[in-house]
Amino acid sequence: MRLFSQKVNVGAAIAFTILECVLGIALILRLFSQWLFLSTIVLLLILSSLTYWSILTKRTDDCGCYNGIIDISPKQSLLLNVLYITLMGLTWFYPVADILVYFHAWF
């Protein structure tokens, strides 16, 4: 989006990739669920706002989502974020037992 220098952009991309992996693993394992779901929704809203702004200002044609493995447009990224926020909201309001409960039951 040409907001920062190339060096900062690369560092931010690496940091967000690591953050997404950590959040994804924590969500799957339901660790820290008391704050994780809400903070993930807030992060998705912030990033969606940034993507929406980039669409309006025509700053980018490629959102860079999924590290370029899947080529999606910024508009498709927004739709995916709406889906993710909806799923996170459902999970937050209709929780299931922690995976650790099931793990302890097996042993």
C-alpha positions as CSV (number, residue, x, y, z in Angstrom):
1,M,0.0,0.0,0.0
2,R,3.1,2.1,-0.1
3,L,2.7,3.4,3.4
4,F,6.1,2.5,4.6
5,S,9.6,1.7,3.2
6,Q,10.2,-1.7,1.7
7,K,12.3,-2.7,4.7
8,V,9.5,-1.9,7.1
9,N,7.0,-3.7,4.9
10,V,9.0,-6.9,4.8
11,G,9.4,-6.8,8.6
12,A,5.7,-6.1,9.1
13,A,4.7,-9.0,6.8
14,I,6.9,-11.4,8.7
15,A,5.6,-10.2,12.0
16,F,2.0,-10.5,10.9
17,T,2.6,-14.0,9.5
18,I,4.0,-15.1,12.8
19,L,1.1,-13.4,14.7
20,E,-1.4,-15.2,12.5
21,C,0.2,-18.5,13.1
22,V,0.3,-18.0,16.9
23,L,-3.3,-16.8,16.9
24,G,-4.4,-19.7,14.7
25,I,-2.8,-22.3,17.0
26,A,-4.2,-20.6,20.1
27,L,-7.7,-20.6,18.6
28,I,-7.5,-24.2,17.6
29,L,-6.4,-25.2,21.1
30,R,-8.7,-22.7,22.7
31,L,-6.0,-21.2,24.8
32,F,-6.7,-17.9,26.5
33,S,-10.3,-18.0,25.1
34,Q,-11.5,-15.4,27.6
35,W,-9.8,-12.6,25.6
36,L,-8.6,-14.3,22.4
37,F,-11.9,-14.3,20.5
38,L,-12.6,-10.7,21.1
39,S,-9.1,-9.5,20.3
40,T,-9.1,-11.6,17.1
41,I,-12.4,-10.0,16.1
42,V,-11.0,-6.5,16.8
43,L,-7.8,-7.3,14.8
44,L,-9.9,-8.6,11.9
45,L,-12.0,-5.4,12.0
46,I,-8.8,-3.2,12.0
47,L,-7.2,-5.1,9.1
48,S,-10.5,-5.1,7.2
49,S,-10.7,-1.3,7.6
50,L,-7.2,-1.0,6.2
51,T,-8.1,-3.2,3.3
52,Y,-11.3,-1.2,2.7
53,W,-9.3,2.0,2.7
54,S,-6.8,0.5,0.2
55,I,-9.7,-0.4,-2.1
56,L,-11.1,3.2,-1.9
57,T,-7.8,4.8,-2.5
58,K,-6.7,2.3,-5.1
59,R,-3.5,1.7,-3.2
60,T,-3.3,-2.0,-4.0
61,D,-4.7,-4.6,-6.4
62,D,-3.4,-7.5,-4.4
63,C,-4.0,-7.9,-0.7
64,G,-1.1,-10.3,-0.2
65,C,-3.3,-12.6,1.8
66,Y,-2.0,-16.0,2.6
67,N,1.5,-14.9,1.7
68,G,0.5,-15.0,-2.0
69,I,-0.2,-18.8,-2.0
70,I,-3.8,-18.1,-2.8
71,D,-4.3,-15.1,-5.2
72,I,-7.4,-13.2,-4.0
73,S,-8.5,-9.6,-4.5
74,P,-8.9,-7.2,-1.7
75,K,-12.7,-7.4,-2.1
76,Q,-12.5,-11.1,-1.7
77,S,-10.4,-10.6,1.3
78,L,-13.0,-8.4,2.9
79,L,-15.7,-11.0,2.2
80,L,-13.5,-13.7,3.8
81,N,-12.9,-11.4,6.8
82,V,-16.7,-11.0,7.2
83,L,-17.0,-14.8,7.2
84,Y,-14.1,-15.1,9.8
85,I,-15.6,-12.5,12.0
86,T,-19.0,-14.2,11.9
87,L,-17.4,-17.6,12.8
88,M,-15.4,-16.0,15.6
89,G,-18.6,-14.4,16.9
90,L,-20.5,-17.7,16.9
91,T,-17.6,-19.4,18.6
92,W,-17.5,-16.6,21.2
93,F,-21.2,-16.7,22.0
94,Y,-21.6,-20.5,21.6
95,P,-18.5,-22.0,23.1
96,V,-17.6,-25.7,23.2
97,A,-15.4,-27.4,25.8
98,D,-11.7,-26.9,25.6
99,I,-9.6,-29.5,23.7
100,L,-7.7,-30.2,26.9
101,V,-10.9,-31.6,28.5
102,Y,-11.1,-34.1,25.7
103,F,-7.4,-34.8,25.8
104,H,-7.5,-35.6,29.6
105,A,-10.6,-37.8,29.0
106,W,-8.6,-40.0,26.6
107,F,-5.8,-40.7,29.1
